Amino acid sequence: MNMQAMLRQAQAMQKDMMKAKEEIDKNDFVGENGAVKVTMKGSKVITKVEIDKNLELTSDDLEMLEDMIMVATNEAMKKVDKMTEDKLGKYTRGMPGLF
């Protein structure tokens, strides 16, 4: 394969990767944990945090609520990471940390 063909192939792969990344970024991912629901974009920007409005919180419940938010956020991030690996893994094998 000549250099020109390799360059065209690399450019096509880069275009495909960017298209896949854009698709991931526009998706919403939801993590839920009991009374807490966190929504984030594929770019890992949190767009919404919902807390069950029927909760009657005491000061003792605050720490538990904080943990629930953390767990729901981490769940949403895992979903982003999974879709990213599913869509971009074929391009990034052996090159960790690209996305």
Short mmCIF file of the C-alpha atoms (twelve columns), coordinates in Angstrom:
data_MODEL
# 
_entry.id   MODEL 
# 
loop_
_atom_site.group_PDB 
_atom_site.id 
_atom_site.type_symbol 
_atom_site.label_atom_id 
_atom_site.label_alt_id 
_atom_site.label_comp_id 
_atom_site.label_asym_id 
_atom_site.label_seq_id 
_atom_site.Cartn_x 
_atom_site.Cartn_y 
_atom_site.Cartn_z 
_atom_site.pdbx_PDB_model_num 
ATOM 1  C CA . MET A 1  0.000   0.000  0.000  1 
ATOM 2  C CA . ASN A 2  1.401   3.372  -0.926 1 
ATOM 3  C CA . MET A 3  1.630   6.363  1.360  1 
ATOM 4  C CA . GLN A 4  -1.245  8.257  -0.299 1 
ATOM 5  C CA . ALA A 5  -3.623  5.347  0.191  1 
ATOM 6  C CA . MET A 6  -2.572  4.976  3.819  1 
ATOM 7  C CA . LEU A 7  -3.137  8.688  4.396  1 
ATOM 8  C CA . ARG A 8  -6.619  8.540  2.830  1 
ATOM 9  C CA . GLN A 9  -7.460  5.497  4.957  1 
ATOM 10 C CA . ALA A 10 -6.288  7.280  8.127  1 
ATOM 11 C CA . GLN A 11 -8.321  10.368 7.251  1 
ATOM 12 C CA . ALA A 12 -11.421 8.253  6.613  1 
ATOM 13 C CA . MET A 13 -10.935 6.477  9.952  1 
ATOM 14 C CA . GLN A 14 -10.529 9.811  11.732 1 
ATOM 15 C CA . LYS A 15 -13.736 11.080 10.122 1 
ATOM 16 C CA . ASP A 16 -15.589 7.919  11.218 1 
ATOM 17 C CA . MET A 17 -14.251 8.279  14.763 1 
ATOM 18 C CA . MET A 18 -15.344 11.904 15.009 1 
ATOM 19 C CA . LYS A 19 -18.797 11.034 13.674 1 
ATOM 20 C CA . ALA A 20 -19.141 8.269  16.290 1 
ATOM 21 C CA . LYS A 21 -17.947 10.621 19.056 1 
ATOM 22 C CA . GLU A 22 -20.484 13.270 18.000 1 
ATOM 23 C CA . GLU A 23 -23.216 10.634 18.114 1 
ATOM 24 C CA . ILE A 24 -22.176 9.613  21.621 1 
ATOM 25 C CA . ASP A 25 -21.978 13.237 22.811 1 
ATOM 26 C CA . LYS A 26 -25.542 14.049 21.755 1 
ATOM 27 C CA . ASN A 27 -27.063 11.065 23.604 1 
ATOM 28 C CA . ASP A 28 -28.520 11.315 27.090 1 
ATOM 29 C CA . PHE A 29 -27.432 8.757  29.688 1 
ATOM 30 C CA . VAL A 30 -29.393 8.225  32.886 1 
ATOM 31 C CA . GLY A 31 -28.151 6.827  36.149 1 
ATOM 32 C CA . GLU A 32 -30.694 6.006  38.841 1 
ATOM 33 C CA . ASN A 33 -30.343 5.003  42.453 1 
ATOM 34 C CA . GLY A 34 -33.519 4.922  44.458 1 
ATOM 35 C CA . ALA A 35 -34.848 8.432  44.831 1 
ATOM 36 C CA . VAL A 36 -32.140 10.030 42.690 1 
ATOM 37 C CA . LYS A 37 -31.875 10.235 38.906 1 
ATOM 38 C CA . VAL A 38 -28.929 11.880 37.110 1 
ATOM 39 C CA . THR A 39 -28.967 12.666 33.387 1 
ATOM 40 C CA . MET A 40 -25.828 13.540 31.466 1 
ATOM 41 C CA . LYS A 41 -24.733 13.974 27.888 1 
ATOM 42 C CA . GLY A 42 -22.186 11.671 26.299 1 
ATOM 43 C CA . SER A 43 -19.639 14.409 26.883 1 
ATOM 44 C CA . LYS A 44 -20.183 13.708 30.620 1 
ATOM 45 C CA . VAL A 45 -21.867 17.044 31.243 1 
ATOM 46 C CA . ILE A 46 -24.652 16.637 33.792 1 
ATOM 47 C CA . THR A 47 -27.844 18.152 32.425 1 
ATOM 48 C CA . LYS A 48 -30.311 17.200 35.142 1 
ATOM 49 C CA . VAL A 49 -30.459 15.905 38.697 1 
ATOM 50 C CA . GLU A 50 -33.854 14.754 39.905 1 
ATOM 51 C CA . ILE A 51 -34.658 13.935 43.524 1 
ATOM 52 C CA . ASP A 52 -37.934 12.281 44.449 1 
ATOM 53 C CA . LYS A 53 -40.141 15.121 45.625 1 
ATOM 54 C CA . ASN A 54 -41.907 12.853 48.101 1 
ATOM 55 C CA . LEU A 55 -38.762 12.419 50.186 1 
ATOM 56 C CA . GLU A 56 -38.956 13.716 53.694 1 
ATOM 57 C CA . LEU A 57 -35.358 14.435 54.573 1 
ATOM 58 C CA . THR A 58 -33.851 14.808 57.978 1 
ATOM 59 C CA . SER A 59 -30.302 15.935 58.511 1 
ATOM 60 C CA . ASP A 60 -29.341 12.270 58.965 1 
ATOM 61 C CA . ASP A 61 -30.720 11.489 55.502 1 
ATOM 62 C CA . LEU A 62 -28.534 14.120 53.827 1 
ATOM 63 C CA . GLU A 63 -25.417 11.931 53.793 1 
ATOM 64 C CA . MET A 64 -27.393 9.055  52.290 1 
ATOM 65 C CA . LEU A 65 -28.809 11.388 49.622 1 
ATOM 66 C CA . GLU A 66 -25.308 12.580 48.744 1 
ATOM 67 C CA . ASP A 67 -24.209 8.956  48.327 1 
ATOM 68 C CA . MET A 68 -27.222 8.235  46.121 1 
ATOM 69 C CA . ILE A 69 -26.360 11.185 43.869 1 
ATOM 70 C CA . MET A 70 -22.774 9.977  43.616 1 
ATOM 71 C CA . VAL A 71 -23.849 6.416  42.723 1 
ATOM 72 C CA . ALA A 72 -26.375 7.614  40.119 1 
ATOM 73 C CA . THR A 73 -23.772 9.930  38.567 1 
ATOM 74 C CA . ASN A 74 -21.199 7.146  38.394 1 
ATOM 75 C CA . GLU A 75 -23.774 4.818  36.818 1 
ATOM 76 C CA . ALA A 76 -24.514 7.367  34.092 1 
ATOM 77 C CA . MET A 77 -20.767 7.798  33.453 1 
ATOM 78 C CA . LYS A 78 -20.329 4.034  33.119 1 
ATOM 79 C CA . LYS A 79 -23.039 4.043  30.463 1 
ATOM 80 C CA . VAL A 80 -21.198 6.791  28.560 1 
ATOM 81 C CA . ASP A 81 -17.945 4.834  28.836 1 
ATOM 82 C CA . LYS A 82 -19.606 1.647  27.605 1 
ATOM 83 C CA . MET A 83 -21.115 3.313  24.543 1 
ATOM 84 C CA . THR A 84 -17.805 5.043  23.848 1 
ATOM 85 C CA . GLU A 85 -15.975 1.709  24.008 1 
ATOM 86 C CA . ASP A 86 -18.649 0.021  21.886 1 
ATOM 87 C CA . LYS A 87 -18.501 2.683  19.178 1 
ATOM 88 C CA . LEU A 88 -14.848 3.741  19.273 1 
ATOM 89 C CA . GLY A 89 -13.093 0.658  20.642 1 
ATOM 90 C CA . LYS A 90 -12.472 -0.720 17.174 1 
ATOM 91 C CA . TYR A 91 -10.470 2.413  16.373 1 
ATOM 92 C CA . THR A 92 -8.643  2.827  19.658 1 
ATOM 93 C CA . ARG A 93 -7.482  -0.715 20.479 1 
ATOM 94 C CA . GLY A 94 -4.052  -0.380 21.972 1 
ATOM 95 C CA . MET A 95 -4.335  3.406  22.277 1 
ATOM 96 C CA . PRO A 96 -5.918  4.059  25.698 1 
ATOM 97 C CA . GLY A 97 -7.094  7.487  26.715 1 
ATOM 98 C CA . LEU A 98 -8.026  8.900  23.326 1 
ATOM 99 C CA . PHE A 99 -11.617 9.628  24.347 1 
# 
